[in-house]
Amino acid sequence: MTVPHLTGNYAPVTEEVTAYELPCTGQIPAELTGWYLRNGPNPHAAASKHWFLGDGMVHGVRIENGRAVSYRNRWVRTSTFTDGARGRNDRGERDLAAGVANTHIIRHAGRTLALVESSYPYELTCDLDTLGPHDFDGKLHTAMTAHPKTCPTTGELHFFGYDVVEPYLTYHRASATGDLEVSRHIDVPGPTMHHDFNLTAEHVVFMDLPVVFDMEMAKAGGGMPFRWSETYQARLGVLRRDDPHGDIRWFSIEPCYVFHALNAHDEPGRIILHVMRYPSMWRGQSDTFEEATLWRWTIDLTSGVVREEQLDDRIAEFPRIDDRLAGLDAQFGHATVSEQGDGALLRYDLHTGSSTSHEFGHGRIASEASFAPATETPGGPGYLMTYVYNTETDLSDLVILNASDLAAGPVATIHLPQRVPYGFHGNWLPDH
């Protein structure tokens, strides 16, 4: 039986590779010095029950002074990877260090962290060696989302953990130096799958949506143990950042699901959110996905009503901005398209509603694109960096595009020694 998430470029690579002085077409911008890292599932046993459940592998390219110095890929050595699945620790408690660390990779307070929403993050070195689980000096007692948000003004890291037993949702805030300062429960009526959330300069906005944990599916040992609920209400929960232990205001929306938010910001009397919205998720099997498009939600804090608007009909995912504008009124956002084997990147002007695209062509499939700044000015010029898989050669490239001229050809294409399987999220991590 063919398993879709273990075939083609979903299939895992079997070797950890290190290669130096990578060939390049075009010219790598001289202002880029750092690491491009991207995480994704790569089951080391070459099998997993769902795409989301494979062991994490990070693929990294080191860039210095216009050169692609090296490429390396490494599995994250979680306890699950080294010792096998462990549901409980030696004290009989849920083992939050047991996980696959396969979804995202970020830097905060000098630490590089590989993330998955079911467990603690794992800290890595710059060379992608695993140092171990990170629990914020013993202060973190829940799992950590794979989509934390760093406030560009304070440097604080905002995140949450969700569980399938009460308390179902817990909000956390860590200081710019990595000290966990706030942990508080958020009252939700059931064990829904909270994959992402929203941050503005003044608010945190949670998305409590009708994809609910299913105990019978979990006992059956199939794929993801979550299903669509026709009865669970979809709603947004607003918490003021200056009162992190205060009341949550809940706002009803039409039933839907959101894996990924693009950005959010405050306007007088309202909050603007841009998200990639699915009409529903997992009504049947958890290995089938519906189609996401860009929507805008406007939360009116006076009337208590949310206005919901579809902004584009092109199917896309993996939305990103210049992260230095997280929670602020970012003009531009980017998303990745994969349509019948044709890959593209979209650039949305969120102020005018216009968009441009870069079409990679048939058989060239892009992953999520991270924004790499060209200057110190947030929202200024920069580059989009993405791994692109070539179905003809069965290899991948790291492609660098000028974000301000997306329709133009690549600025540089760095040729990798092997393919990078389809994965999830990553970042450009500059040296300074």
Buried (B, 14 or more C-beta within 10 A) or exposed (E): EEBEBBEBBBBBBEEEEEBEEBEBEEEBBEBBBBBBBBBBBBBBEEEBBBBBBBBBBBBBBBBBEBBBBBBBBBBBBBBBBEEEEBEEEEEEEBBBBBBBBBBBBBBBBEEBBBBBBBBBBBBBEBEBEBEEBBBBEEEBBBBBBBBBBBBBEEBBBBBBBBBBEEBBBBBBBBBEEBEBEBBBEBEBEBBBBBBBBBBBBBBBBBBBBBBBBBEEBEEEEBBBBBBBBEEBBBBBBBBEBEEBEEEBBBBEBEBBBBBBBBBBBBEEEBBBBBBBBBEBBBEEEBBEEBBBBBBBBBBEBEEEEBEBEEBBEBBBBBBBBBBBBBBBBBEBBBBBBBEEEBBBBBBBEBEEEEBBBBBBEEEBBBBBBBBBBBEEEBBEBBBBBBBBBBBEEEBBBBBBBBBBEBEEEBBBBBBBBBBBBBBBBBBBBBEE
